[in-house]
């Protein structure tokens, strides 16, 4: 039985994305239903982990203190709905860096596996961009695409990893995960 774990991208999955980056807590706005979906996972015994590229740090658009403030707002918003985010993993590097943690590379997922001491085979990983899906597929997770954020464009580009499941939003993806568990 795989560990009850779900890995979520942040921008475009949990909160509205911005081409100008989410640079402060005021710009972080949850997508309707996403916080409740995370709460339902938590209440069903799932660990919820966020894996997010945050190149705005590497580009100097915001610093680590500001990123922490954004994540504090997200944590508090999830807790207010009765859920929790167990961990946040992020890549602070700019897109042109040679790191192994920036999605589509699977380094962040490897770190999640090592830190939580879990095999990621079949673990649902939900994202809105091709690089999210490529990283999770490379790590052996079950790629799940949501149509929020960049999801509609990602689907239209039609280069999804094999076996990618598609959902309208995080709430619909969580409905699927919880329904599958009851079978």
SELO-719993 format. One line per 10 residues: for each residue x, y, z of N, C-alpha, C. Coordinates in steps of 0.05 Angstrom, whole numbers, plus 32768, in hexadecimal, padded with zeros to 4 digits. Atoms other than C-alpha are relative to their C-alpha. Layout:
BEGIN
X/Y/Z/X/Y/Z/X/Y/Z | ...
This chain:
BEGIN
8011/7FE8/8000/8000/8000/8000/8012/8019/8000 | 7FF0/7FE8/8001/8020/8042/7FEB/7FF9/8012/8018 | 8004/7FEC/7FEB/8029/8078/8020/7FE9/8013/7FF7 | 8016/7FED/8006/7FEC/80A6/8024/800D/801C/7FFE | 7FF2/7FE7/8005/800F/80E1/8005/7FF6/800C/7FE6 | 8007/7FF2/8019/7FFB/8115/7FD1/8013/8017/7FFE | 7FEE/7FEB/8005/802C/8145/7FB2/7FF3/8015/7FED | 800D/7FEB/800F/8012/8188/7F99/8013/8015/7FF7 | 7FF3/7FE7/8008/802F/81BF/7F6F/7FF1/8017/800E | 800D/7FEA/7FF2/801F/8203/7F8D/7FF1/8013/7FED
800C/7FEC/8012/8013/823A/7F59/7FF1/7FF3/7FE9 | 8010/800B/8015/7FDA/8228/7F2B/7FF0/7FE7/8009 | 800E/8017/7FF5/7FC3/81ED/7F56/7FF2/8007/801A | 800C/7FF8/7FE7/7FB8/8207/7F9C/7FF7/801E/7FFF | 8006/7FE3/8002/7FB9/8252/7F8D/8002/8009/7FE3 | 7FFF/7FF5/801A/7FB0/827D/7F50/801D/8007/7FF9 | 7FE5/7FFB/800A/7FF0/8284/7F27/8001/801C/7FF5 | 7FFC/7FE6/800C/800D/82C4/7F0C/8019/8000/7FEF | 7FE8/7FFE/8012/803C/82D1/7ED1/8015/8012/800D | 7FED/7FEE/7FF1/805B/8306/7EFF/800A/7FF4/801A
7FF9/800F/7FE8/8066/82D2/7F36/7FEF/8009/8018 | 800D/7FFA/7FE6/8046/82CF/7F7B/8016/800A/8012 | 7FE8/7FF3/7FF3/8075/8300/7F9E/7FFB/8007/801D | 8006/7FF9/7FE4/8052/830D/7FE1/7FE6/7FF3/8008 | 8019/800E/7FF6/801A/82F1/800D/7FE7/800C/7FF4 | 8019/7FF4/800B/7FE7/8323/7FF1/7FFA/7FF5/7FE4 | 8004/800B/801B/7FF1/8305/7FAB/7FF8/7FE2/8000 | 8007/801C/7FFE/7FE5/82BE/7FC4/7FE2/7FFD/8006 | 801D/8003/7FFD/7F9B/82AE/7FB8/7FF8/7FE4/7FF8 | 8007/801C/8006/7F7F/8268/7FBD/7FEB/7FFD/7FEA
8014/8007/8014/7F59/8249/7F83/7FE8/7FF5/800F | 8018/800A/7FF1/7F11/823C/7F9A/8000/7FE2/8001 | 8002/801D/7FFB/7F0B/81F6/7FB8/801B/7FF3/8006 | 7FE6/800D/7FFC/7F56/81EA/7FBD/8006/7FFB/801E | 7FF9/8003/7FE4/7F5D/81F5/8008/7FEE/7FEA/800C | 8012/8015/7FF6/7F20/81C9/8016/8009/7FE5/7FF6 | 7FF6/801A/800B/7F3E/8193/7FE9/8018/7FF6/8010 | 7FE9/8007/7FEF/7F7F/8194/8011/7FF6/7FF6/801B | 800B/8008/7FE7/7F56/8190/8051/7FF4/7FE3/7FFF | 800B/801A/8003/7F31/8153/8037/8016/7FEA/7FFF
7FEA/8013/8000/7F73/8130/8028/800B/7FFC/801C | 7FF6/8001/7FE4/7F8E/8141/806E/7FEE/7FEF/8011 | 8013/800E/7FEF/7F4F/8128/808F/7FFC/7FE3/7FF9 | 8001/801C/8009/7F53/80E7/8067/801B/7FF2/8005 | 7FE7/800C/7FF8/7F99/80DA/8083/8017/8003/7FEC | 7FEA/7FFC/8013/7FC3/80F2/8048/8013/8015/800A | 7FEC/7FEB/7FFD/8004/8118/8050/7FFE/8010/7FE6 | 8001/7FEE/8017/8001/8155/8022/801A/800F/7FFF | 7FE6/7FF3/8004/8043/816E/8007/7FFE/8011/7FE7 | 7FFE/7FEE/8017/804E/81A9/7FD9/801C/7FFF/7FF5
7FE7/8000/800E/8085/81A7/7FA5/7FFE/8017/7FEB | 8004/7FE8/8011/808E/81EB/7F83/801A/800D/7FF7 | 7FEA/7FEF/800B/80C0/820F/7F56/7FFA/801C/8009 | 8003/7FE4/7FF8/80CB/8254/7F73/8018/8010/7FF6 | 7FE8/7FF3/800C/80FD/8273/7F43/8000/801E/8005 | 8000/7FE4/7FF9/80E6/82B8/7F59/8014/8007/8016 | 7FEA/7FFC/7FEC/8117/82AF/7F93/801A/8003/7FF2 | 7FE7/7FFF/800F/8151/82A1/7F64/8002/8018/7FEE | 8000/7FE8/8011/813C/82DB/7F38/8000/801A/8010 | 8000/7FE8/7FEF/813B/830B/7F74/7FE6/800F/8001
801A/7FF3/7FFF/80F0/831A/7F6E/7FF5/8001/801C | 8007/8001/7FE4/80E6/8306/7FB7/8015/7FEF/800E | 7FEC/800F/7FF1/8111/82E9/7FEE/7FF3/7FE9/8010 | 8009/8017/7FF1/810C/82AC/801B/7FEC/8008/8016 | 8013/7FF7/7FEB/80EA/82D3/8052/7FE4/8004/7FF4 | 801A/7FFB/800C/80B3/82E8/8022/7FF3/7FE6/7FF7 | 800A/801A/8008/80AC/82A1/8007/7FF4/7FF2/8019 | 800A/800B/7FE7/80A4/828A/804F/7FE6/800D/8009 | 8019/7FF2/7FF9/806E/82BF/805B/7FE9/7FF6/7FEE | 8015/800A/8013/8048/82A7/801D/7FF8/7FE4/800A
8006/801B/7FF7/804D/825F/8036/7FF1/8000/801B | 800E/7FFD/7FE7/8037/8274/807C/7FE2/8006/7FFB | 801C/7FF9/8007/7FF8/8293/805D/7FF2/7FE7/7FF6 | 800C/8018/800B/7FEB/8253/8036/7FFA/7FEB/8016 | 8004/8013/7FEA/7FF5/8227/8074/7FE8/8008/8011 | 8016/7FF6/7FEF/7FC5/8252/809D/7FE5/7FFD/7FF2 | 8019/8002/800F/7F91/8252/8066/7FF6/7FE3/7FFF | 8007/801D/8001/7F93/8205/8061/7FF7/7FF7/801C | 8008/8007/7FE5/7F90/81FE/80AD/7FE4/800A/8007 | 801A/7FF4/7FFB/7F54/822C/80AF/7FE9/7FEF/7FF4
8014/8012/800D/7F30/81F9/8082/8001/7FE4/800D | 7FFF/801A/7FF2/7F43/81BF/80B0/8014/7FED/7FF4 | 7FEC/8011/800C/7F7E/81A5/8088/801C/8008/8008 | 7FE5/7FF8/7FFB/7FC9/81A8/8088/8012/7FF8/7FE8 | 7FEB/8006/8013/8005/81AA/805A/8017/7FF6/8011 | 7FEB/800C/7FEF/8039/817B/8077/801C/800A/7FFA | 7FE5/7FF6/8007/8075/8196/8051/7FFE/800F/7FE6 | 7FFD/7FF1/8019/8089/81C7/801B/801C/7FFD/7FF7 | 7FE6/8002/800D/80C3/81B7/7FED/8000/8014/7FE9 | 8000/7FEC/8015/80D9/81EE/7FBD/801C/8001/7FF4
7FE7/7FFA/800E/810F/81FE/7F8A/8001/801E/7FFE | 7FFE/7FE3/8002/8126/8246/7F93/8011/800A/7FE9 | 7FEC/7FF9/8015/8154/8245/7F56/7FF2/800B/7FE8 | 800A/7FF5/8019/814A/826D/7F17/8000/7FEA/7FEA | 8004/8015/8015/8136/8247/7ED8/801A/7FF8/7FF2 | 7FE8/8007/800F/817C/824A/7EBA/8015/7FF3/8012 | 7FEC/800D/7FEE/819E/822A/7EF7/8002/7FE2/7FF9 | 7FFB/801D/8006/81BB/81E4/7EF3/7FF8/7FEE/8017 | 8008/8010/7FE9/8199/81CB/7F32/7FF1/7FE6/7FF7 | 8010/8019/8007/8177/8186/7F34/7FE5/8001/800E
801A/7FFF/7FF2/813C/819E/7F5E/7FEA/800E/7FF0 | 8014/7FF2/800F/8119/81CA/7F2B/7FF0/7FED/7FED | 8011/8010/8012/80DE/81A6/7F0A/8004/800B/7FE4 | 8007/801C/8003/80DE/8185/7ED6/8013/7FEB/800B | 7FEE/8013/7FF4/811A/8165/7EF8/7FF3/7FF4/8019 | 800E/800D/7FE9/8105/8133/7F2E/800D/8004/801B | 7FF1/7FFE/7FE7/8135/814B/7F64/7FEF/8007/8018 | 8011/7FF9/7FEA/80FF/816B/7F8F/7FF0/7FE8/800A | 800F/8018/7FFA/80D7/812A/7F8C/8012/7FEC/800F | 7FED/8012/7FF2/8115/8102/7FA0/8004/8009/801C
7FFE/7FF6/7FE5/811D/8130/7FDC/7FE8/7FFA/8011 | 8018/8007/7FF2/80D5/8125/7FEF/8001/7FE2/8009 | 7FFE/801D/7FFA/80DF/80D9/7FEB/8014/7FFB/8016 | 7FEB/8004/7FEC/811F/80DC/8014/7FF8/800B/801B | 8007/7FF3/7FE7/8105/810D/8048/7FE9/7FF1/800F | 8017/800E/7FF4/80C3/80E8/8054/8004/7FE2/8001 | 7FFA/801D/8001/80E3/80A3/8049/7FE9/7FF1/7FF3 | 8016/800D/800E/80AD/8090/8017/8008/7FFA/7FE3 | 7FFE/8006/801C/80AC/806E/7FD3/7FEA/8010/7FF2 | 8014/7FF0/800E/808A/809D/7FA3/7FF1/7FF2/7FEA
800E/800F/8015/8072/8066/7F74/7FE2/8002/8003 | 801D/7FFE/8000/802A/8076/7F63/7FF4/8016/8011 | 800A/7FEA/7FF0/8025/80B1/7F92/7FF4/8016/7FEE | 800B/7FEB/8010/7FF5/80E5/7F75/800F/801A/8002 | 7FF2/7FE6/8001/8019/8124/7F5F/7FF1/8012/7FED | 8013/7FEF/800F/7FED/815D/7F48/800E/801A/7FF8 | 7FF4/7FE7/800A/8006/8196/7F1C/7FF0/800B/7FE9 | 800E/7FF2/8016/7FF0/81C7/7EE6/8013/8004/7FE8 | 7FED/7FFB/8016/802F/81C9/7EBB/800E/7FE6/7FF8 | 7FF3/8018/800A/8054/8197/7E90/8018/7FF9/8012
7FE8/8006/7FEF/8093/819E/7EBC/7FF8/7FF3/801A | 8009/800E/7FE7/806A/818A/7EFA/7FFC/7FE2/7FFA | 8007/801B/8008/8051/814C/7ED6/8019/7FF0/7FF9 | 7FE7/800E/8007/8096/813A/7EBA/8010/7FF9/8018 | 7FF1/8006/7FE8/80B7/813F/7EFE/7FF3/7FEA/8010 | 800D/8014/7FF0/8083/8115/7F20/8001/7FE5/7FF2 | 7FFE/8019/800F/8083/80E0/7EE9/801C/7FF4/8002 | 7FE5/800A/7FFD/80CF/80DC/7EED/8005/7FF4/801B | 7FFD/800A/7FE4/80C8/80CF/7F38/7FEE/7FE8/8005 | 8011/8017/7FFD/8095/8098/7F2C/7FE5/8006/800C
801A/7FF8/7FF6/8059/80BF/7F45/7FEA/7FFD/7FEB | 8016/8000/8012/8014/80BE/7F26/7FFB/801D/7FF8 | 8004/7FE4/8007/8011/80FF/7EFD/7FE2/8007/7FFD | 801C/7FF7/8001/7FCF/8125/7F04/8001/801E/7FF8 | 8001/7FE5/800B/7FC2/8164/7EDB/7FE5/800D/8008 | 8018/7FF1/7FFB/7F91/8199/7EF2/7FFE/8017/7FEB | 8005/7FEC/8015/7F72/81CB/7EC1/8002/801D/800A | 7FFC/7FE5/7FF5/7F7D/8206/7EF0/801D/8009/7FF9 | 7FE5/7FF7/8006/7FBB/8231/7EE9/8006/7FFD/7FE2 | 7FF8/8005/801C/7FE0/821C/7EAA/7FF5/7FE6/7FF4
8009/801B/8007/7FBB/81DA/7EA6/7FF3/7FFD/7FE5 | 800D/8001/801A/7F8F/81E9/7E6A/8014/8002/7FE9 | 7FEB/7FFD/8015/7FCB/8200/7E41/8012/7FE7/8000 | 7FF0/8018/7FFE/7FF4/81C4/7E5A/7FF2/7FE9/7FF1 | 800E/8016/800D/7FBE/8194/7E42/7FFF/8005/7FE2 | 8002/7FF9/801C/7FB7/81B9/7DFF/801B/7FFA/7FF2 | 7FE6/8006/800C/8002/81B0/7DF3/8004/7FE2/7FFB | 8004/801D/8005/7FF2/8165/7DF7/801A/7FF0/8000 | 7FE7/800E/7FFE/8036/814C/7E0D/8003/7FF4/801C | 8001/8009/7FE4/8021/812D/7E4F/800E/7FE6/8004
7FF5/801A/7FFA/8046/80F4/7E70/7FEA/7FEA/7FFF | 8013/8016/8002/8025/80B0/7E66/7FF3/7FFC/801B | 800F/8006/7FE8/7FEE/80A1/7E97/7FF7/8018/8010 | 8008/7FE7/7FF1/7FE1/80EA/7EAB/7FE1/8000/8001 | 801C/7FFD/7FFB/7F9C/80F2/7EC9/7FF9/801E/7FFF | 8007/7FE4/8003/7F76/8133/7EBC/7FE7/8007/8010 | 8016/7FF7/7FEF/7F48/815A/7EEA/7FFB/801E/7FFD | 8007/7FE3/8002/7F24/819D/7EEA/8011/8011/8013 | 7FF2/7FF1/7FEC/7F46/81B3/7F2A/8009/7FEE/8017 | 7FF6/8010/7FEA/7F65/819C/7F6B/7FEA/7FF1/800E
8017/800D/7FF3/7F21/818D/7F8A/7FF8/7FE6/7FF1 | 8008/8018/8010/7F10/815D/7F51/8015/7FEA/8001 | 7FEB/8014/7FFE/7F54/813B/7F55/7FFE/7FF2/801C | 8003/800C/7FE6/7F4A/8131/7FA0/7FE8/7FEE/8002 | 8017/8012/8001/7F05/8115/7F94/8008/7FE5/7FF5 | 7FF7/8019/800D/7F26/80E1/7F66/8011/7FF0/8013 | 7FED/800E/7FED/7F5D/80D0/7F99/7FF0/7FF3/8016 | 8010/800B/7FE9/7F2B/80C7/7FD2/7FED/7FEB/7FF7 | 8013/8014/800A/7EF9/80A0/7FA8/8010/7FE6/7FFA | 7FEF/8018/8007/7F31/8071/7F8F/8008/7FF1/801A
7FF8/800C/7FE6/7F46/8065/7FD8/7FE9/7FEF/800B | 8018/800F/7FF5/7EFF/804E/7FEA/7FFA/7FE6/7FF2 | 8006/8019/800F/7EFF/8018/7FB5/800D/7FE8/800C
